[in-house]
Amino acid sequence: MRRVPVTAPALALITLLGLALRLYRLSDAELTFDEGATWYFSARPLADLWGGPARLETNPPLFYTLAHWFRAVGAVAEDERLISVVCGTACIPLVFLLGSRLAGRFAGLGAALLLALSAAQIGTSQDARAYAGLTAAALVMALAVQRLLAGGGIAAWAAYVLASLAALYLHNTAVLLVAACNLMVLLAWPARPWRGFLARWALANALILVGYAPWITVVIDQSLHALAHPWLQQPTLTSFRYEVMNTFALRFLAWGGPVADILFLGLLAAGAAATRRVPFARALAATMIVGVPVASFVVSQWRPIMNGKTLLCLIPFGLVFVAAGCAALRRARLPALLLAAGLEGAATLHAFAGRGDKGWAAMAELLASEAHDHDALVVSPAFLGFMLDYYGLPAGSLPAFSFGRQVAWYPPAAAPPLPEDRPLAVLGGFARIWLVTTEAATGTQDLRTRLACAFAPRDVTPPGAALRLVVFEQRAAPTCN
């Protein structure tokens, strides 16, 4: 009896599962701070996104341009997440192709299943930011390099150039991905390279350089001048280990985290060992599993670029080796894969259950109903005012001010900054001050201390909100000089 091929139907089912998980409650969650920035930029003219104002934003303009076009057809802010859903879902068949080429179809399907269930990748695919697109571009780059080393034609060359340019215009850290691809070629250099490969490889990278040239000057200017004061913390060896573990082990698991981490890292190491005779597999492990994280850490000692999000594009490469590790167990390969998939699924359920809103809508509703004409609003950072406006507190309904670090690209006229040494000179005439801060806005402690001289503070943060809302009510007499 002839065996019926199951690869295509299985991959289709896995991809549909991944799509369903990425669409689950997609519009329910409130915007994150970063997604609010996407909504803000999607309203800017394309001339601003690709021109001078772009020098004040750390992210390249490609994702904002896609969001701009999405908004032009009537999409609301939550709908812009669909861009990431499409990119994140596309990663599933892409990782199948990569896994199949490295370790066979079982590993390919296993990698696709693990990625479909990955809590971290699902979160990325539900975020209106560039990270899911960057992940898809990184996978296409790696697949193109593999095909080129095997003698691929014009389609592979075009895929490498276009995917590299897309990655570079999605996120500045993609420079490390292009460097990783060049290192892959050196490490997996064929024993008998076909004629003209080196010249064509140089030409492909020259085309990438020409295509990226308009933005290189922006990145240099940002690094040296416009954004020379980074907001990311310089990583330590401890934080580096934490981020690498979160990338290649298992996030969001409610129980058994250390055991699951050991299992995933062990399977990853087993997969790397099992594919060590494949030159491209060795090169992929050396670059995407080791090289890019280490390079991110080294560069961050000069200009911090590394956090959990910048390594998210490497998750599929880790899962390819995890699936290859399962395949190497032969008779135990299916139980091993099902165990790994079950842990991924459990982590995803925990992530869905633990998802909470920032509290934008609750705070906007409270302020709209409780604030009076003689009250003032202080936000830290200033962009919080834009978010409250989106969720129902119209801009201009209260006199608004900002305090602390300013977002370079957000116009200060929307919430003029308070003088840090004399905030009461501006706020002293108001009956009440409503202070909205993020949990990270620790710099407002001095402001709260100064306000407490003339105002009595009362925390009115809505239950479960990730933001903090404190109302300061005018005292009958100041309590300090």
Phi, psi and omega per residue, in radians:
M1 nan 2.321 -3.138
R2 -1.322 2.312 3.138
R3 -1.281 2.407 3.114
V4 -1.481 2.208 3.126
P5 -1.070 2.348 -3.114
V6 -1.992 -0.116 -3.033
T7 -1.078 -0.904 -3.088
A8 -1.098 -0.841 3.097
P9 -1.091 -0.670 3.137
A10 -1.124 -0.767 3.125
L11 -1.122 -0.689 3.114
A12 -1.086 -0.762 3.130
L13 -1.128 -0.743 3.121
I14 -1.096 -0.730 3.137
T15 -1.141 -0.727 3.096
L16 -1.120 -0.670 3.064
L17 -1.068 -0.808 3.119
G18 -1.072 -0.708 3.113
L19 -1.106 -0.771 -3.137
A20 -1.070 -0.735 3.131
L21 -1.162 -0.583 -3.130
R22 -1.354 -0.382 3.081
L23 -1.582 -0.227 -3.062
Y24 -1.066 2.085 3.104
R25 0.896 0.683 -3.033
L26 -1.083 -0.703 -3.065
S27 -1.677 -0.001 -3.054
D28 -1.285 -0.728 -3.037
A29 -1.286 2.502 3.048
E30 -1.177 2.788 3.134
L31 -1.120 2.510 2.930
T32 -1.384 2.955 3.114
F33 -1.010 -0.769 -3.121
D34 -1.166 -0.637 3.095
E35 -1.177 -0.558 3.042
G36 -1.082 -0.658 3.078
A37 -1.109 -0.690 3.079
T38 -1.053 -0.771 3.125
W39 -1.105 -0.692 3.113
Y40 -1.095 -0.838 -3.090
F41 -1.248 -0.511 -3.133
S42 -1.144 -0.307 3.090
A43 -1.536 -0.165 -3.113
R44 -1.349 2.624 3.037
P45 -1.098 2.647 3.125
L46 -1.034 -0.542 3.109
A47 -1.096 -0.563 3.072
D48 -1.318 -0.702 -3.099
L49 -1.119 -0.558 -3.094
W50 -1.906 0.070 -3.070
G51 -1.995 -2.629 -3.038
G52 -0.977 -0.813 -3.130
P53 -1.010 -0.424 -3.129
A54 -1.137 -0.330 3.139
R55 -1.172 -0.283 -3.124
L56 -1.639 0.000 3.140
E57 -2.026 2.357 -3.033
T58 -1.324 -0.270 -3.085
N59 -1.773 2.417 3.081
P60 -1.085 2.956 -2.908
P61 -1.603 -0.002 -3.006
L62 -1.121 -0.837 -3.113
F63 -1.147 -0.700 3.099
Y64 -1.081 -0.597 3.104
T65 -1.166 -0.757 3.067
L66 -1.063 -0.743 3.105
A67 -1.135 -0.630 3.097
H68 -1.056 -0.814 3.125
W69 -1.173 -0.634 3.101
F70 -1.094 -0.771 -3.135
R71 -1.147 -0.573 -3.100
A72 -1.107 -0.399 3.126
V73 -1.712 0.253 3.008
G74 1.763 0.175 -3.132
A75 -1.257 2.546 2.991
V76 -1.632 3.069 -3.010
A77 -1.015 -0.751 -3.105
E78 -1.136 -0.511 3.140
D79 -1.168 -0.419 -3.133
E80 -1.140 -0.257 3.066
R81 -1.149 -0.381 -3.136
L82 -1.083 -0.487 3.076
I83 -1.036 -0.794 3.135
S84 -1.235 -0.577 3.086
V85 -1.045 -0.799 -3.139
V86 -1.086 -0.816 -3.130
C87 -1.134 -0.761 -3.123
G88 -1.143 -0.665 3.103
T89 -1.203 -0.654 3.111
A90 -1.078 -0.438 3.135
C91 -1.140 -0.424 -3.066
I92 -1.172 -0.950 3.060
P93 -1.151 -0.505 3.112
L94 -1.143 -0.733 -3.133
V95 -1.258 -0.484 3.021
F96 -1.077 -0.805 3.131
L97 -1.054 -0.756 -3.115
L98 -1.155 -0.805 3.130
G99 -1.102 -0.665 -3.139
S100 -1.147 -0.701 -3.112
R101 -1.235 -0.478 -3.109
L102 -1.540 -0.698 -2.973
A103 -2.486 0.268 3.081
G104 1.737 2.980 -3.020
R105 -1.180 -0.608 3.114
F106 -1.059 -0.785 3.116
A107 -1.136 -0.646 3.112
G108 -1.104 -0.834 3.106
L109 -1.145 -0.652 3.117
G110 -1.105 -0.777 3.115
A111 -1.099 -0.702 3.113
A112 -1.100 -0.742 3.135
L113 -1.132 -0.784 -3.137
L114 -1.109 -0.677 3.124
L115 -1.232 -0.658 3.110
A116 -1.050 -0.600 -3.093
L117 -1.637 -0.109 -3.012
S118 -1.127 2.097 -3.137
A119 -1.079 -0.723 -3.119
A120 -1.148 -0.716 -3.121
Q121 -1.294 -0.553 3.055
I122 -1.143 -0.749 3.099
G123 -1.060 -0.729 3.088
T124 -1.081 -0.668 -3.100
S125 -1.330 -0.191 3.087
Q126 -1.874 0.257 -3.079
D127 -1.966 2.187 -3.130
A128 -1.350 1.059 3.098
R129 -2.386 -3.141 -2.951
A130 -1.483 -0.063 -2.923
Y131 -1.190 -0.634 3.098
A132 -1.181 -0.695 3.076
G133 -1.122 -0.679 3.100
L134 -1.113 -0.671 3.116
T135 -1.109 -0.801 3.116
A136 -1.076 -0.740 3.130
A137 -1.108 -0.705 3.124
A138 -1.090 -0.694 3.114
L139 -1.149 -0.732 3.105
V140 -1.105 -0.710 3.103
M141 -1.028 -0.829 -3.116
A142 -1.138 -0.739 3.114
L143 -1.100 -0.697 3.138
A144 -1.135 -0.729 3.119
V145 -1.081 -0.735 3.124
Q146 -1.071 -0.744 3.131
R147 -1.173 -0.686 -3.130
L148 -1.133 -0.688 3.104
L149 -1.164 -0.418 3.113
A150 -1.638 0.127 3.098
G151 1.684 0.429 -3.125
G152 -1.093 2.770 -3.056
G153 -1.696 -2.674 -3.008
I154 -1.084 -0.584 -3.139
A155 -1.092 -0.704 3.128
A156 -1.182 -0.700 3.096
W157 -1.089 -0.781 3.139
A158 -1.114 -0.709 3.140
A159 -1.085 -0.731 -3.137
Y160 -1.120 -0.819 -3.099
V161 -1.147 -0.854 -3.073
L162 -1.180 -0.712 3.122
A163 -1.153 -0.660 3.114
S164 -1.122 -0.766 3.115
L165 -1.135 -0.712 3.094
A166 -1.059 -0.786 3.135
A167 -1.072 -0.766 -3.098
L168 -1.134 -0.593 3.136
Y169 -1.559 -0.021 3.011
L170 -1.649 -0.662 -3.113
H171 -2.726 2.406 -3.074
N172 -1.122 -0.488 -3.138
T173 -1.224 -0.105 3.101
A174 -1.137 -0.261 3.020
V175 -0.956 -0.632 3.125
L176 -1.188 -0.556 3.121
L177 -1.210 -0.717 3.100
V178 -1.120 -0.745 3.087
A179 -1.075 -0.681 3.126
A180 -1.100 -0.684 3.121
C181 -1.128 -0.693 3.095
N182 -1.136 -0.661 3.090
L183 -1.191 -0.620 3.068
M184 -0.991 -0.797 -3.119
V185 -1.074 -0.727 3.129
L186 -1.137 -0.738 -3.084
L187 -1.289 -0.523 -3.099
A188 -1.874 0.393 -3.103
W189 -0.944 2.154 -3.085
P190 -1.130 2.586 3.140
A191 -1.061 -0.564 3.091
R192 -2.223 1.377 -3.121
P193 -1.079 2.376 -3.127
W194 -1.233 2.688 -2.980
R195 -1.039 2.334 3.071
G196 1.462 0.042 -3.074
F197 -1.090 -0.840 -3.071
L198 -1.058 -0.734 3.138
A199 -1.132 -0.716 3.141
R200 -1.234 -0.609 3.092
W201 -1.139 -0.724 3.087
A202 -1.102 -0.709 3.120
L203 -1.117 -0.744 3.134
A204 -1.051 -0.761 3.133
N205 -1.228 -0.530 3.062
A206 -1.156 -0.686 3.094
L207 -1.114 -0.691 3.090
I208 -1.094 -0.761 3.141
L209 -1.094 -0.745 3.117
V210 -1.125 -0.753 3.138
G211 -1.157 -0.522 -3.102
Y212 -1.609 -0.196 -3.038
A213 -0.923 -0.726 -3.129
P214 -1.059 -0.473 -3.096
W215 -1.642 -0.324 -3.127
I216 -1.041 -0.723 3.138
T217 -1.109 -0.605 3.114
V218 -1.153 -0.789 -3.129
V219 -1.093 -0.731 3.122
I220 -1.120 -0.761 3.130
D221 -1.099 -0.708 3.116
Q222 -1.093 -0.774 -3.079
S223 -1.155 -0.623 -3.027
L224 -1.712 -0.440 -2.987
H225 -2.332 -1.290 -2.938
A226 -1.022 -0.682 -3.100
L227 -2.221 0.766 -3.051
A228 -1.294 -0.131 3.134
H229 -1.945 1.585 -3.029
P230 -1.198 2.640 3.106
W231 -1.718 -0.250 3.070
L232 -1.358 2.561 3.087
Q233 -1.361 2.515 3.062
Q234 -1.169 2.164 -3.061
P235 -1.225 2.518 2.996
T236 -1.740 3.018 3.087
L237 -1.073 -0.604 3.115
T238 -1.156 -0.831 3.140
S239 -1.191 -0.558 3.075
F240 -1.098 -0.824 3.112
R241 -1.050 -0.698 3.140
Y242 -1.078 -0.811 -3.105
E243 -1.189 -0.658 3.111
V244 -1.159 -0.718 3.087
M245 -1.086 -0.722 3.122
N246 -1.156 -0.467 -3.129
T247 -1.404 -0.794 -2.999
F248 -1.854 -0.149 3.057
A249 -1.746 -2.266 -3.023
L250 -2.348 2.103 3.097
R251 -1.584 2.796 2.883
F252 1.206 0.151 -3.134
L253 -1.347 2.274 -3.046
A254 -1.324 -0.462 -3.093
W255 -2.499 2.701 3.058
G256 1.163 0.422 -3.080
G257 -0.960 -0.915 -3.121
P258 -1.049 -0.692 3.124
V259 -1.142 -0.746 3.116
A260 -1.128 -0.669 3.103
D261 -1.057 -0.803 3.134
I262 -1.079 -0.722 3.130
L263 -1.071 -0.858 -3.093
F264 -1.148 -0.774 3.136
L265 -1.171 -0.614 3.084
G266 -1.138 -0.757 3.100
L267 -1.147 -0.666 3.091
L268 -1.053 -0.813 3.130
A269 -1.119 -0.681 3.118
A270 -1.134 -0.664 3.103
G271 -1.158 -0.709 3.103
A272 -1.113 -0.688 3.128
A273 -1.197 -0.682 -3.099
A274 -1.198 -0.477 -3.107
T275 -1.809 0.257 -3.030
R276 -1.134 -0.385 3.138
R277 -1.404 -0.167 3.105
V278 -1.613 1.959 -3.051
P279 -0.956 -0.741 -3.117
F280 -1.173 -0.625 3.107
A281 -1.101 -0.746 3.085
R282 -1.067 -0.756 -3.132
A283 -1.145 -0.683 3.139
L284 -1.120 -0.766 3.121
A285 -1.120 -0.729 -3.104
A286 -1.152 -0.567 -3.063
T287 -1.638 -0.964 -3.017
M288 -1.422 -0.498 -3.142
I289 -1.573 -0.627 -3.092
V290 -1.911 -0.909 -2.944
G291 -1.093 -0.904 -3.071
V292 -1.118 -0.805 3.080
P293 -1.048 -0.747 -3.135
V294 -1.135 -0.742 3.122
A295 -1.100 -0.691 3.090
S296 -1.050 -0.725 3.134
F297 -1.155 -0.767 -3.117
V298 -1.127 -0.821 3.126
V299 -1.076 -0.619 -3.103
S300 -1.180 -0.279 3.052
Q301 -1.260 -0.348 3.069
W302 -1.720 -0.908 3.116
R303 -2.410 1.865 -3.045
P304 -0.977 2.121 3.091
I305 -2.224 -0.085 -2.946
M306 -1.779 2.169 2.867
N307 -2.586 -3.064 -3.068
G308 -1.023 -0.616 -3.059
K309 -1.240 -0.606 -3.073
T310 -1.239 -0.238 3.107
L311 -1.779 -0.008 -3.077
L312 -1.061 -0.538 -3.103
C313 -1.180 -0.192 -3.125
L314 -1.578 -0.174 -3.082
I315 -0.973 -0.823 -3.122
P316 -1.028 -0.596 -3.129
F317 -1.179 -0.671 3.057
G318 -1.107 -0.718 -3.119
L319 -1.208 -0.497 3.042
V320 -1.049 -0.776 -3.131
F321 -1.300 -0.539 3.031
V322 -1.078 -0.800 3.116
A323 -1.136 -0.660 3.083
A324 -1.129 -0.611 3.072
G325 -1.134 -0.691 3.061
C326 -1.097 -0.785 -3.113
A327 -1.081 -0.549 -3.116
A328 -1.219 -0.258 -3.129
L329 -1.406 -0.056 3.064
R330 0.974 -1.825 -3.066
R331 -1.101 -0.461 -3.137
A332 -1.684 0.180 -3.029
R333 -1.155 -0.703 -3.127
L334 -1.188 -0.825 3.061
P335 -1.029 -0.672 3.135
A336 -1.118 -0.764 3.135
L337 -1.147 -0.742 3.127
L338 -1.113 -0.640 3.084
L339 -1.120 -0.827 3.134
A340 -1.091 -0.728 3.123
A341 -1.150 -0.669 3.105
G342 -1.093 -0.691 3.105
L343 -1.173 -0.702 3.066
E344 -1.069 -0.767 3.131
G345 -1.112 -0.713 3.110
A346 -1.103 -0.707 3.102
A347 -1.110 -0.668 3.122
T348 -1.159 -0.746 3.091
L349 -1.060 -0.722 3.122
H350 -1.132 -0.701 3.135
A351 -1.139 -0.722 3.108
F352 -1.125 -0.732 -3.115
A353 -1.180 -0.564 -3.083
G354 -1.565 0.026 -3.102
R355 -1.204 2.239 3.134
G356 -2.292 2.747 3.116
D357 -1.448 2.754 3.086
K358 -1.212 -0.536 -3.090
G359 1.823 0.247 -3.140
W360 -1.004 -0.913 -3.046
A361 -1.108 -0.751 -3.131
A362 -1.114 -0.718 3.134
M363 -1.206 -0.726 3.119
A364 -1.085 -0.712 3.124
E365 -1.142 -0.761 3.136
L366 -1.100 -0.797 -3.134
L367 -1.140 -0.699 -3.128
A368 -1.129 -0.556 -3.095
S369 -1.608 -0.488 -3.008
E370 -1.816 -0.491 -3.085
A371 -1.307 2.510 -3.093
H372 -1.997 3.126 -3.070
D373 -1.100 -0.511 -3.073
H374 -1.683 0.304 3.122
D375 -1.761 2.847 3.078
A376 -2.308 2.683 3.125
L377 -1.958 2.290 3.042
V378 -2.120 2.210 -3.120
V379 -2.100 2.499 3.090
S380 -2.481 1.900 0.075
P381 -1.422 3.069 -3.022
A382 -1.057 -0.540 -3.040
F383 -1.153 -0.272 3.097
L384 -1.038 -0.552 3.107
G385 -1.069 -0.670 3.100
F386 -1.116 -0.718 -3.135
M387 -1.159 -0.721 3.112
L388 -1.132 -0.620 3.086
D389 -1.102 -0.738 -3.139
Y390 -1.094 -0.586 -3.082
Y391 -1.686 0.270 2.917
G392 2.066 0.045 3.045
L393 -1.846 1.698 -3.014
P394 -1.008 2.396 3.070
A395 -1.047 2.343 -3.124
G396 1.626 -0.148 3.117
S397 -1.211 -0.432 3.047
L398 -2.325 2.553 2.962
P399 -1.036 2.180 -3.019
A400 -2.062 2.441 3.101
F401 -2.366 2.827 3.090
S402 -2.142 2.828 -3.134
F403 -2.528 2.501 3.079
G404 1.526 -2.755 -3.051
R405 -1.058 2.295 3.132
Q406 -1.635 2.570 3.006
V407 -1.420 2.132 -2.949
A408 -0.998 -0.646 -3.020
W409 -1.549 -0.126 -3.081
Y410 -1.602 2.230 -3.041
P411 -1.102 2.202 -3.109
P412 -1.122 -0.362 3.139
A413 -1.110 -0.441 -3.132
A414 -1.153 -0.575 3.101
A415 -2.652 1.531 -3.057
P416 -0.977 2.418 -3.126
P417 -1.224 2.451 3.061
L418 -1.368 2.552 2.997
P419 -1.160 2.146 -3.017
E420 -1.152 -0.451 -3.122
D421 -1.592 -0.283 -3.105
R422 -2.453 1.026 -3.119
P423 -1.149 -0.538 -3.119
L424 -1.193 -0.377 3.084
A425 -1.108 -0.464 3.114
V426 -1.692 -0.676 -2.987
L427 -1.673 -0.175 -3.015
G428 -1.057 -0.437 -3.085
G429 -1.517 -0.033 -3.127
F430 -1.593 2.627 3.136
A431 -1.271 -0.715 -3.134
R432 -2.457 2.593 3.081
I433 -2.069 2.187 3.078
W434 -1.799 2.001 -3.083
L435 -1.845 2.068 3.114
V436 -1.979 2.178 -3.113
T437 -2.382 2.796 2.932
T438 -1.493 2.874 3.104
E439 -1.101 -0.461 -3.109
A440 -1.437 -0.126 -3.070
A441 -1.423 1.104 -3.111
T442 -1.211 -0.296 -3.117
G443 -1.233 -0.117 -3.140
T444 -1.468 -0.037 -3.132
Q445 -1.045 -0.731 3.114
D446 -1.109 -0.699 3.102
L447 -1.093 -0.777 -3.136
R448 -1.095 -0.674 3.119
T449 -1.106 -0.755 -3.136
R450 -1.185 -0.719 3.131
L451 -1.139 -0.603 -3.095
A452 -1.100 -0.286 3.076
C453 -1.150 -0.670 -3.067
A454 -1.970 -0.179 -3.085
F455 -2.305 2.533 3.075
A456 -1.603 2.075 -3.098
P457 -1.394 2.578 3.064
R458 -2.572 2.129 -3.122
D459 -1.365 2.108 -3.125
V460 -2.150 0.499 3.141
T461 -1.047 2.221 3.097
P462 -1.065 2.541 -3.136
P463 -0.983 2.349 3.078
G464 1.419 -0.045 -3.109
A465 -1.307 2.501 3.093
A466 -1.501 -0.210 3.055
L467 -1.635 3.005 3.119
R468 -2.201 2.337 3.125
L469 -2.187 2.095 3.121
V470 -2.178 2.283 3.062
V471 -1.816 2.314 3.115
F472 -1.912 2.057 -3.090
E473 -1.820 2.389 -3.056
Q474 -0.981 2.248 3.098
R475 -1.445 2.758 3.071
A476 -1.141 -0.638 3.100
A477 -2.549 2.508 3.129
P478 -1.051 2.579 -3.129
T479 -1.734 -0.063 3.106
C480 -2.648 2.835 -3.111
N481 -1.373 nan nan
